[in-house]
């Protein structure tokens, strides 16, 4: 088992744990934590997809000739996508936590059962 398979498995496991937490919990904060775990798992999966064994930075120079670039260079796009997803996930988590604070202020509870009047 290579390092990329271990990282990919870890990412998929975190994603599944986060999804389980989002679907089974009744507390809003636990749902938010599940969402954050699912996002972190997806970030790890994105980075694992771009991993190249014994790879090097994608800079064409004397250390990495153009003829070997396709086989040895690490793809920078998954890393850039992961960084962007981390920033967006942080903002979404902050909005969810702010919404949870407003919900707690309105009903004095974080259980989604207390918000049955909001359902259609």
HELIX and SHEET records of a PDB file:
HELIX    1   1 UNK A    3  UNK A   24  1                                  22    
HELIX    2   2 UNK A   28  UNK A   49  1                                  22    
HELIX    3   3 UNK A   66  UNK A   68  5                                   3    
HELIX    4   4 UNK A   69  UNK A   72  1                                   4    
HELIX    5   5 UNK A   76  UNK A  107  1                                  32    
HELIX    6   6 UNK A  112  UNK A  118  5                                   7    
END                                                                             
